């Protein structure tokens, strides 16, 4: 298949402005893989960090390459051995850390799930990285139990707003930090308490936490140990720049990915379809405006998620 496609690539680690739409070779699915005609892409902080090189150590290759991780679209072709999908299925999923911001993307069948009919392609494209990361932080790594007190740093952000919803749905008591301007949004997600991080040290307002979820990192992570119960746990979605240990306890760094059988994506899709935990979109950009989308993500203070739309 020697056809070309439009995709967003970078040639060097020069930040979001390095992202440019160009012509790339259209991929073909190998054994166990699915080719997706992409209708929408989810934008994550991961994407601008790929552009500036701050997560280069986690990547399997060096520029030039296509950026983007989250996609939603329609199955265009399937490789040998694919049993979960057929041509024409509407799907959403993760392509890994690279290759998603494109007219066509290839990924393993376990990294995809069928798109719920109730969700737009833009909504579905914003589930995989944020949703699976939140899911792993709370359940796989956090072992959250009903009735526990959960503290979420940056509850309005891409991962944070999913943590709030999933924890509340699981029967936890949820406390989240955010700015005063985001308080109504975070309460609307289900938070039982909202702490304005500009109003004073959060350590003075929060205590007796069973499980803390950090989505900020650095000194915020270090300060968060103070809000935990003696046996409390903490997990983070931010690559560590500070020690993850505190006495005999260790925080777990987790960036979620689809399960080997795709079960967590299937579950996240079901929860979204039922309205129990779903991505909240602040803005949907045209594909041509990808630099603006990346810059908005980098600036922070996004309520929920940002998406790119390729096909209406």
Beta strands, then each sheet from edge to edge (+ up, - down):
strand 1: 4-10
strand 2: 20-25
strand 3: 33-43
strand 4: 65-66
strand 5: 70-78
strand 6: 90-94
strand 7: 104-108
strand 8: 112-114
strand 9: 149-152
strand 10: 173-178
strand 11: 193-196
strand 12: 209-214
strand 13: 228-236
strand 14: 245-246
strand 15: 249-250
strand 16: 252-253
strand 17: 281-286
strand 18: 305-309
sheet 1: 2+ 1- 4+
sheet 2: 7+ 3- 5+ 6- 8+
sheet 3: 7+ 3- 18+ 17+
sheet 4: 11+ 10+ 9+ 12+ 13+ 16+
sheet 5: 14+ 15-
end
